[in-house]
Amino acid sequence: TEPEATPAPTPEPIRWVWPLAGEIVGEYAPNVPVWSGTLMQWQTHPALDLAGSPGEAVYACRDGVVADAYSDRLWGNVIVLDHGDGWRSAYRGLNTLKLVEVGQSVSAGDVISAVGQTLPCEADLEAHVHFELTRDGEPMDFCKLIEEG
């Protein structure tokens, strides 16, 4: 008798989650200059700025591993997640680095930190998280991705 063919398993769809439910106060503009009231200059903005209240939870946008967690003079506390296949997300302006450790696995929707105070490099905005998504180092539009998902 011949063995029965078993179909290849269908891969799970990638689940994207908003890192913060707040209003977009800084649009994704990687190729078009936008005005920075803090720096008083035109510049590109390959990220989203999501408004939030200090202490409000910030979530992992997708399953991944904590690639880095550090404090920066201009960006405040920063967590970077590696989602595999060239995808990375960075969350800047967080209030703590104590909820995750480098090398830790996280799932989409896990709390990784909370909104911190206003960032020195974006002081013209109220408290928010500066959220960047890249694939192979190139900025990606999270809004388009989550709409397609």
Disulfide bonds with the S-S distance in Angstrom:
none
